[in-house]
């Protein structure tokens, strides 16, 4: 059973930074797609960033490019999301997700929650103006 646990959310002022962590356990696949999603109140989850753990290749949606950085520590089975230059519109619940297939699936400039079978419990990020 794959288990994902996020941490690192909190309250920060606009322009500040936060680092989210996602600790993964319970699977033997060495390569997989890991991702961060966020969900605004009353909205569906939207993808933020992916990383293919086999190569460390990252992908970002346009709204976070240049501000967010996804990275991994394979020894710790942990994926991070470094969020800089935060804006009030980044306020959301952030989720870590895993897809055990061999690559990250993008549909042009976005990726879909439906392609991910494993999810963490979410962590709240609040950016004050």
C-alpha positions in Angstrom: 0.0 0.0 0.0 1.5 3.3 -1.1 1.4 5.9 1.6 2.1 9.6 1.1 2.5 12.2 3.9 2.8 15.9 3.2 4.2 18.5 5.6 5.4 22.1 5.5 2.3 24.1 4.9 1.5 27.2 6.8 0.8 30.9 6.8 3.3 33.2 5.0 3.2 36.8 3.7 3.1 37.6 0.1 6.6 37.4 -1.4 7.7 34.8 1.1 8.6 31.2 0.8 7.6 27.8 2.0 8.9 24.3 1.3 6.5 21.4 1.2 7.7 17.8 1.7 6.1 14.5 0.7 7.4 11.4 2.3 6.5 8.3 0.3 6.5 4.6 1.4 5.0 1.3 0.6 6.1 0.6 -3.0 9.1 -1.0 -4.7 9.0 0.8 -8.0 12.2 2.7 -8.4 10.9 5.1 -11.0 7.5 6.8 -10.9 5.9 10.1 -11.5 5.4 12.2 -8.4 3.4 15.4 -8.5 2.0 18.3 -6.5 -1.5 19.5 -7.0 -3.5 22.2 -5.3 -7.2 22.8 -4.7 -8.9 26.1 -4.3 -12.2 26.2 -2.4 -15.0 25.0 -4.6 -12.7 24.0 -7.4 -11.2 20.8 -8.7 -7.6 19.9 -8.0 -5.2 21.4 -10.4 -1.7 20.3 -11.2 1.3 22.4 -10.1 4.4 20.3 -10.9 5.7 16.9 -11.7 8.9 15.0 -11.3 9.9 11.7 -12.9 12.0 10.1 -10.2 14.0 8.0 -12.6 15.7 11.0 -14.1 14.7 13.9 -11.9 13.0 15.6 -14.8 10.7 18.3 -13.6 7.6 19.9 -15.2 5.7 23.0 -14.2 2.4 24.6 -15.1 2.8 28.2 -16.4 1.4 29.9 -13.3 4.3 28.6 -11.1 7.2 28.6 -13.5 10.1 30.5 -12.2 8.6 30.6 -8.6 8.2 26.9 -7.6 10.8 24.2 -7.7 10.1 20.5 -7.4 12.9 18.2 -6.3 13.6 14.8 -4.8 15.7 13.0 -2.3 15.7 9.4 -3.4 17.5 8.1 -0.3 14.6 9.5 1.8 11.9 8.7 -0.7 10.8 12.3 -0.4 9.7 14.9 -2.9 9.8 18.6 -2.2 8.1 21.7 -3.5 10.0 24.9 -2.9 7.6 27.8 -3.3 9.1 31.3 -3.6 7.6 34.7 -4.4 4.3 33.4 -3.1 1.2 35.3 -4.0 -2.2 35.4 -2.2 -3.6 33.5 -5.2 -1.4 30.6 -4.3 -3.5 30.0 -1.2 -4.9 26.5 -1.4 -4.6 23.0 0.0 -1.6 21.3 -1.6 -1.6 17.6 -2.3 1.2 15.2 -3.1 0.4 12.4 -5.6 2.1 9.4 -7.1 1.6 7.5 -10.4 3.5 4.2 -10.6 3.7 4.1 -14.4 7.0 4.7 -16.0 6.5 8.4 -17.0 4.7 11.6 -16.2 1.7 12.2 -18.6 1.2 15.7 -19.7 -1.6 17.0 -22.0 0.2 19.9 -23.5 0.7 22.4 -20.7 -1.2 20.6 -17.9 -1.6 17.2 -16.3 -4.6 15.4 -14.7 -5.4 14.3 -11.3 -7.2 11.3 -12.7 -3.8 9.8 -13.8 -2.6 9.6 -10.2 -3.7 6.7 -8.0 -2.1 7.6 -4.7 -2.7 10.8 -2.7 -1.6 12.4 0.5 -3.9 14.0 3.0 -3.1 17.6 1.9 -1.5 20.5 3.6 -2.9 24.1 3.8 -0.9 26.9 2.4 -2.1 30.4 3.1 -0.5 33.5 1.7 -1.5 36.8 3.2 -1.4 40.1 1.3 
